[in-house]
Amino acid sequence: MVKGMRMWISESLVPWTRQQRSPDNGIFPLVLDKINVIRDRRYVACGEIESLMNYFAVSKGDTDVCVVYDGTLSGLNGSLWAPYFPLPTLQSHLRIVEPGTYMADNDVGECFHDWILDARVRKWCGIDLTSILRSETRVWERWERCAMGLRPSPYVSFRGVLWLKEESHGDPSDPENVFRWERVELNLPGHEDCAPHKSWVSKRRSDGSLAADSISFVDDIRPTGPTEADARQASQVMAKQAAWCGIQDATRKQRDVSQTPDAWAGYVVHTADGDVSTMVEQTKWVKAKAKLQWVSNQLESGSGVEYKPLESIRGFLVYVAQAYPPMIPYLRGFHGTLDSRRPNRTKDGFDGTFER
Amino acid sequence: MVLTVHLNAELSELRVERSGPKRRKVIGSTEEADEYAPSSQLDPKFGIDVEDVDADRLFPSSEKFSGTGSSSVQLPPRRMTLTYRMKDDLEALFQMTRDASPPKRRVRSLRVVRATYGFGDASGDGFGGAIDLLPTRRLEFAHFQRALFKLSRASEFDRES
């Protein structure tokens, strides 16, 4: 980890050394602030550079910007490969809670920048700072950490956070360990003693209580525990382990343990009043309604709908439908419309290859 | 009204302009590589506009798809015709999202009832189900056909009636 996680390089890169254009005056100070931060923290530094990455700012709220370093335009992302990896879903979260479980929230600060960039890749991750620093001479520096916009960054970060989880959970047989567990309990439908309030598969302590656990959605970590004290200790152990590993634990974003905590990965999970219940955040709910309204307007206009926005809306509704499964059958219209461009499709967009 | 403003903000983020692939060319030098990313691609305000960028750079080989099985890169069309069931689906989704706040959905509960009678049937586009529960004796029935969603619920259903 100190030398950086090894990345897969599929082909050599053609150097791309286009001069970086200065951002618009309206956002120039904001971009400069972001650049100064990564320079001060040595996330970018001087070194051998063969190819540059273009960078640009995207709005983040009304008063802030997020700087994205575009590994696609330079061809770098085409030369790098990262494996597929699954992210936990709402269902993954529900496995580790039952009515009465306490939950905490830990957050990894600057999740991508916590990870050292593969030494072989750094020379292709140069950024041209001449225009943003208003320098007379050329200023090229290169990324030393995983950058936003680099293809393997999500994989590297998430893999690192899973290592953190494994390290912090420790020895399950240690009676002093808050994450201890003795057995895996199956509580499946059809079992004579099946209890509907428990999850189908769960880790149990010797006293039969649900073991403390955690689940991570990249930088959003949710430790859980059967009691308030256990959940607080689980949160504390994970934060300390992160600090020990050199991963930032953003304490300013940490929230106290609760049975009715705020959102995790956009989903709200409550375990109070003898129930496990889920919903999405209010902002996500309003956003879903707005997107549906947009599609409805397009439908009424009769001129079809743009592909990319519809694809984006479909993705968002799939996300919302995780909390509300009855919505799932009604997403077929979206799937069918988007897939209707493929060959051998029926009038509703389904694959008609085997239709007789 | 608020929703409309929010919607417009959303759409400005979603809109992506894209052109078809340019002619393929072997890039041998830095200068030639620069030709493929002219400064005109830069958005005056926030950054890059992908219009006129070489499609091979925007969509590396792993992201390409070919709808007809030919070797050429086929990008999705800019506009799609909505399928016939979209209208019904939207109607159902509007019904489900009509609340001002997101409803809380109970997933598991300590309060457990025993089902004494259940009935369900699925055929074609439709589905129906009825269940009688103890001790609350509540009957729930759901039916949707061609995405027309109806839900009737009667609490404290009287078995004798």
Chai-1 contact restraints between the chains, C-beta under 6 A:
chainA,res_idxA,chainB,res_idxB,connection_type,confidence,min_distance_angstrom,max_distance_angstrom,comment,restraint_id
A,V14,B,I27,contact,1.0,0.0,6.0,A-B,restraint_1
A,V14,B,A33,contact,1.0,0.0,6.0,A-B,restraint_2
A,P15,B,T30,contact,1.0,0.0,6.0,A-B,restraint_3
A,W16,B,A33,contact,1.0,0.0,6.0,A-B,restraint_4
A,T17,B,T30,contact,1.0,0.0,6.0,A-B,restraint_5
A,R18,B,D34,contact,1.0,0.0,6.0,A-B,restraint_6
A,R18,B,A37,contact,1.0,0.0,6.0,A-B,restraint_7
A,R21,B,S39,contact,1.0,0.0,6.0,A-B,restraint_8
A,R21,B,L42,contact,1.0,0.0,6.0,A-B,restraint_9
A,D24,B,P44,contact,1.0,0.0,6.0,A-B,restraint_10
A,D24,B,K45,contact,1.0,0.0,6.0,A-B,restraint_11
A,F56,B,G47,contact,1.0,0.0,6.0,A-B,restraint_12
A,F56,B,I48,contact,1.0,0.0,6.0,A-B,restraint_13
A,A57,B,F46,contact,1.0,0.0,6.0,A-B,restraint_14
A,A57,B,G47,contact,1.0,0.0,6.0,A-B,restraint_15
A,V58,B,F46,contact,1.0,0.0,6.0,A-B,restraint_16
A,L73,B,A37,contact,1.0,0.0,6.0,A-B,restraint_17
A,G75,B,R57,contact,1.0,0.0,6.0,A-B,restraint_18
A,G78,B,P60,contact,1.0,0.0,6.0,A-B,restraint_19
A,P99,B,L110,contact,1.0,0.0,6.0,A-B,restraint_20
A,P196,B,V112,contact,1.0,0.0,6.0,A-B,restraint_21
A,H197,B,R108,contact,1.0,0.0,6.0,A-B,restraint_22
A,H197,B,S109,contact,1.0,0.0,6.0,A-B,restraint_23
A,H197,B,L110,contact,1.0,0.0,6.0,A-B,restraint_24
A,G274,B,L110,contact,1.0,0.0,6.0,A-B,restraint_25
A,D275,B,R106,contact,1.0,0.0,6.0,A-B,restraint_26
A,D275,B,S109,contact,1.0,0.0,6.0,A-B,restraint_27
A,V276,B,V107,contact,1.0,0.0,6.0,A-B,restraint_28
A,V276,B,R108,contact,1.0,0.0,6.0,A-B,restraint_29
A,S277,B,K104,contact,1.0,0.0,6.0,A-B,restraint_30
A,S277,B,R105,contact,1.0,0.0,6.0,A-B,restraint_31
A,S277,B,R106,contact,1.0,0.0,6.0,A-B,restraint_32
A,T278,B,R105,contact,1.0,0.0,6.0,A-B,restraint_33
A,T278,B,V107,contact,1.0,0.0,6.0,A-B,restraint_34
A,M279,B,P102,contact,1.0,0.0,6.0,A-B,restraint_35
A,M279,B,K104,contact,1.0,0.0,6.0,A-B,restraint_36
A,V280,B,P102,contact,1.0,0.0,6.0,A-B,restraint_37
A,W285,B,P102,contact,1.0,0.0,6.0,A-B,restraint_38
A,A288,B,T97,contact,1.0,0.0,6.0,A-B,restraint_39
A,K289,B,T97,contact,1.0,0.0,6.0,A-B,restraint_40
A,A290,B,L3,contact,1.0,0.0,6.0,A-B,restraint_41
A,A290,B,H6,contact,1.0,0.0,6.0,A-B,restraint_42
A,A290,B,L7,contact,1.0,0.0,6.0,A-B,restraint_43
A,L292,B,L93,contact,1.0,0.0,6.0,A-B,restraint_44
A,W294,B,L7,contact,1.0,0.0,6.0,A-B,restraint_45
A,S296,B,L90,contact,1.0,0.0,6.0,A-B,restraint_46
A,L299,B,L82,contact,1.0,0.0,6.0,A-B,restraint_47
A,G304,B,R79,contact,1.0,0.0,6.0,A-B,restraint_48
A,G304,B,M80,contact,1.0,0.0,6.0,A-B,restraint_49
A,G304,B,T81,contact,1.0,0.0,6.0,A-B,restraint_50
A,V305,B,M80,contact,1.0,0.0,6.0,A-B,restraint_51
A,E306,B,R79,contact,1.0,0.0,6.0,A-B,restraint_52
A,Y307,B,P76,contact,1.0,0.0,6.0,A-B,restraint_53
A,Y307,B,P77,contact,1.0,0.0,6.0,A-B,restraint_54
A,Y307,B,M80,contact,1.0,0.0,6.0,A-B,restraint_55
A,K308,B,V16,contact,1.0,0.0,6.0,A-B,restraint_56
A,P309,B,L14,contact,1.0,0.0,6.0,A-B,restraint_57
A,S312,B,L14,contact,1.0,0.0,6.0,A-B,restraint_58
A,M327,B,M96,contact,1.0,0.0,6.0,A-B,restraint_59
A,Y330,B,D89,contact,1.0,0.0,6.0,A-B,restraint_60
A,Y330,B,A92,contact,1.0,0.0,6.0,A-B,restraint_61
A,Y330,B,L93,contact,1.0,0.0,6.0,A-B,restraint_62
A,Y330,B,A147,contact,1.0,0.0,6.0,A-B,restraint_63
A,G333,B,T83,contact,1.0,0.0,6.0,A-B,restraint_64
A,G333,B,R85,contact,1.0,0.0,6.0,A-B,restraint_65
A,G333,B,M86,contact,1.0,0.0,6.0,A-B,restraint_66
A,G333,B,D89,contact,1.0,0.0,6.0,A-B,restraint_67
A,G336,B,T83,contact,1.0,0.0,6.0,A-B,restraint_68
A,T337,B,M80,contact,1.0,0.0,6.0,A-B,restraint_69
A,T337,B,L82,contact,1.0,0.0,6.0,A-B,restraint_70
A,T337,B,T83,contact,1.0,0.0,6.0,A-B,restraint_71
A,R341,B,P76,contact,1.0,0.0,6.0,A-B,restraint_72
A,R341,B,P77,contact,1.0,0.0,6.0,A-B,restraint_73
A,R342,B,G67,contact,1.0,0.0,6.0,A-B,restraint_74
A,D348,B,T83,contact,1.0,0.0,6.0,A-B,restraint_75
A,D348,B,R85,contact,1.0,0.0,6.0,A-B,restraint_76
A,G349,B,T83,contact,1.0,0.0,6.0,A-B,restraint_77
